[in-house]
Each structure stands twice: as C-alpha cells, then as structure tokens.
Amino acid sequence: MDQAILFTHKELIEKSKIGDRKMQYKLYSLYVDAMFNVSIRIVKVKEDAEDIVQDSFVSAFKNLDSFKYQSTFGSWLKRIVVNKSINYLRVKRVPLVALEEQEYWLTEPEEIEDSKLDVKRIKQGIDALPQGYQTIINLYLIEGYDHVEIGEILEISVSTSKSQYHRAKKKLIELID
C-alpha cells in the first residue's frame, strides 16, 4: 500500500495518542458518518448503530497506541466497528449464518443484466434477505472484506462464507427479479 495513504491524518492520530481532545474530536468528525453507515448496514437499528459507533470510538481512542500504521486509520477503525456490530448481533442472539460446510456448484453464478441493476431495488432486496445473508452481502460486497476475513469475523470457515455468499446472491437475484 502507498506509504502516503497509510500515514493519512498522522498528525491527528499522533496528537490523539497523547490525549489531545481537540484532535480526537477532529478524527471523530472525519470518520463518524462512514462508521455509522458500516454499523447500520449490519445491525439495522439506528439507535443501536449509534451506540456501537460511540463505543467503537471510545475503544479506538483507548487503544490508539496499538495502531501502528500497518493499514489506514479508517480501515483499522472500520474493523473495530464491524467486530462490535457482529458481537452486538451475537449478544442479541441474531443468527448470522447457517453452519453448513458443504459447497455445491451445479452451474456458474448467474450474470445480472444491466437493466436489473437499479440501486433502489437492490437495497430493497438486501433488506428483504434473512439477517445472515444480509451480513454476508454487506461484509463482502459493500465493506469489501474477502472470505478469509469474513470467516475470521463471523468465526466460520472460508467455504461456509463462500457458500453463504453465493446463496445470498442467488436469493438476492430472485428478489430483484
């Protein structure tokens, strides 16, 4: 990754590490909206997402010394938000994913016609999916995690992540049609 990108907001981060509240607020202001969008896509309830984001920032600022510029600050913070959102669902006992380990592929995944790519219909389709499918779709397509990362986050195997993603995508295509 480009070094300049890794050190984005370095001055803010370094001053935040030593407890500068103004710099912490500036960092918070830069990232709060994006982190809220990450959490709301996972937990679906505005108030819960707001609480998770606040808790994530508190945790991030308490553990800022562990941030070593191996990734961008935004991706480090996003990981905290995703983990806290997933943990929230676990505590609420929302089933995330069926624990089936088999993968069955009879045909190649279906291509979607451009005329069917209406963003509003896709969002409605995602909202109509079961929670576990929504989680996989959001983590893979929207948040950009790969199946290894999703497996780690959800504590499932890579093959389960892949098969659940393909099932979710197939179900989403059915809902969009």
Secondary structure as a PSIPRED ss2 file (coil, helix, strand):
# PSIPRED VFORMAT (PSIPRED V4.0)

   1 M C   1.000  0.000  0.000
   2 D C   1.000  0.000  0.000
   3 Q H   0.000  1.000  0.000
   4 A H   0.000  1.000  0.000
   5 I H   0.000  1.000  0.000
   6 L H   0.000  1.000  0.000
   7 F C   1.000  0.000  0.000
   8 T C   1.000  0.000  0.000
   9 H C   1.000  0.000  0.000
  10 K H   0.000  1.000  0.000
  11 E H   0.000  1.000  0.000
  12 L H   0.000  1.000  0.000
  13 I H   0.000  1.000  0.000
  14 E H   0.000  1.000  0.000
  15 K H   0.000  1.000  0.000
  16 S H   0.000  1.000  0.000
  17 K H   0.000  1.000  0.000
  18 I C   1.000  0.000  0.000
  19 G C   1.000  0.000  0.000
  20 D C   1.000  0.000  0.000
  21 R H   0.000  1.000  0.000
  22 K H   0.000  1.000  0.000
  23 M H   0.000  1.000  0.000
  24 Q H   0.000  1.000  0.000
  25 Y H   0.000  1.000  0.000
  26 K H   0.000  1.000  0.000
  27 L H   0.000  1.000  0.000
  28 Y H   0.000  1.000  0.000
  29 S H   0.000  1.000  0.000
  30 L H   0.000  1.000  0.000
  31 Y H   0.000  1.000  0.000
  32 V H   0.000  1.000  0.000
  33 D H   0.000  1.000  0.000
  34 A H   0.000  1.000  0.000
  35 M H   0.000  1.000  0.000
  36 F H   0.000  1.000  0.000
  37 N H   0.000  1.000  0.000
  38 V H   0.000  1.000  0.000
  39 S H   0.000  1.000  0.000
  40 I H   0.000  1.000  0.000
  41 R H   0.000  1.000  0.000
  42 I H   0.000  1.000  0.000
  43 V H   0.000  1.000  0.000
  44 K C   1.000  0.000  0.000
  45 V C   1.000  0.000  0.000
  46 K H   0.000  1.000  0.000
  47 E H   0.000  1.000  0.000
  48 D H   0.000  1.000  0.000
  49 A H   0.000  1.000  0.000
  50 E H   0.000  1.000  0.000
  51 D H   0.000  1.000  0.000
  52 I H   0.000  1.000  0.000
  53 V H   0.000  1.000  0.000
  54 Q H   0.000  1.000  0.000
  55 D H   0.000  1.000  0.000
  56 S H   0.000  1.000  0.000
  57 F H   0.000  1.000  0.000
  58 V H   0.000  1.000  0.000
  59 S H   0.000  1.000  0.000
  60 A H   0.000  1.000  0.000
  61 F H   0.000  1.000  0.000
  62 K H   0.000  1.000  0.000
  63 N C   1.000  0.000  0.000
  64 L H   0.000  1.000  0.000
  65 D H   0.000  1.000  0.000
  66 S H   0.000  1.000  0.000
  67 F C   1.000  0.000  0.000
  68 K C   1.000  0.000  0.000
  69 Y C   1.000  0.000  0.000
  70 Q C   1.000  0.000  0.000
  71 S C   1.000  0.000  0.000
  72 T C   1.000  0.000  0.000
  73 F H   0.000  1.000  0.000
  74 G H   0.000  1.000  0.000
  75 S H   0.000  1.000  0.000
  76 W H   0.000  1.000  0.000
  77 L H   0.000  1.000  0.000
  78 K H   0.000  1.000  0.000
  79 R H   0.000  1.000  0.000
  80 I H   0.000  1.000  0.000
  81 V H   0.000  1.000  0.000
  82 V H   0.000  1.000  0.000
  83 N H   0.000  1.000  0.000
  84 K H   0.000  1.000  0.000
  85 S H   0.000  1.000  0.000
  86 I H   0.000  1.000  0.000
  87 N H   0.000  1.000  0.000
  88 Y H   0.000  1.000  0.000
  89 L H   0.000  1.000  0.000
  90 R H   0.000  1.000  0.000
  91 V H   0.000  1.000  0.000
  92 K C   1.000  0.000  0.000
  93 R C   1.000  0.000  0.000
  94 V C   1.000  0.000  0.000
  95 P C   1.000  0.000  0.000
  96 L C   1.000  0.000  0.000
  97 V C   1.000  0.000  0.000
  98 A C   1.000  0.000  0.000
  99 L C   1.000  0.000  0.000
 100 E C   1.000  0.000  0.000
 101 E C   1.000  0.000  0.000
 102 Q C   1.000  0.000  0.000
 103 E C   1.000  0.000  0.000
 104 Y C   1.000  0.000  0.000
 105 W C   1.000  0.000  0.000
 106 L C   1.000  0.000  0.000
 107 T C   1.000  0.000  0.000
 108 E C   1.000  0.000  0.000
 109 P C   1.000  0.000  0.000
 110 E C   1.000  0.000  0.000
 111 E C   1.000  0.000  0.000
 112 I C   1.000  0.000  0.000
 113 E C   1.000  0.000  0.000
 114 D H   0.000  1.000  0.000
 115 S H   0.000  1.000  0.000
 116 K H   0.000  1.000  0.000
 117 L C   1.000  0.000  0.000
 118 D C   1.000  0.000  0.000
 119 V H   0.000  1.000  0.000
 120 K H   0.000  1.000  0.000
 121 R H   0.000  1.000  0.000
 122 I H   0.000  1.000  0.000
 123 K H   0.000  1.000  0.000
 124 Q H   0.000  1.000  0.000
 125 G H   0.000  1.000  0.000
 126 I H   0.000  1.000  0.000
 127 D H   0.000  1.000  0.000
 128 A H   0.000  1.000  0.000
 129 L C   1.000  0.000  0.000
 130 P C   1.000  0.000  0.000
 131 Q H   0.000  1.000  0.000
 132 G H   0.000  1.000  0.000
 133 Y H   0.000  1.000  0.000
 134 Q H   0.000  1.000  0.000
 135 T H   0.000  1.000  0.000
 136 I H   0.000  1.000  0.000
 137 I H   0.000  1.000  0.000
 138 N H   0.000  1.000  0.000
 139 L H   0.000  1.000  0.000
 140 Y H   0.000  1.000  0.000
 141 L H   0.000  1.000  0.000
 142 I H   0.000  1.000  0.000
 143 E C   1.000  0.000  0.000
 144 G C   1.000  0.000  0.000
 145 Y C   1.000  0.000  0.000
 146 D C   1.000  0.000  0.000
 147 H H   0.000  1.000  0.000
 148 V H   0.000  1.000  0.000
 149 E H   0.000  1.000  0.000
 150 I H   0.000  1.000  0.000
 151 G H   0.000  1.000  0.000
 152 E H   0.000  1.000  0.000
 153 I H   0.000  1.000  0.000
 154 L H   0.000  1.000  0.000
 155 E C   1.000  0.000  0.000
 156 I C   1.000  0.000  0.000
 157 S C   1.000  0.000  0.000
 158 V H   0.000  1.000  0.000
 159 S H   0.000  1.000  0.000
 160 T H   0.000  1.000  0.000
 161 S H   0.000  1.000  0.000
 162 K H   0.000  1.000  0.000
 163 S H   0.000  1.000  0.000
 164 Q H   0.000  1.000  0.000
 165 Y H   0.000  1.000  0.000
 166 H H   0.000  1.000  0.000
 167 R H   0.000  1.000  0.000
 168 A H   0.000  1.000  0.000
 169 K H   0.000  1.000  0.000
 170 K H   0.000  1.000  0.000
 171 K H   0.000  1.000  0.000
 172 L H   0.000  1.000  0.000
 173 I H   0.000  1.000  0.000
 174 E H   0.000  1.000  0.000
 175 L H   0.000  1.000  0.000
 176 I H   0.000  1.000  0.000
 177 D C   1.000  0.000  0.000
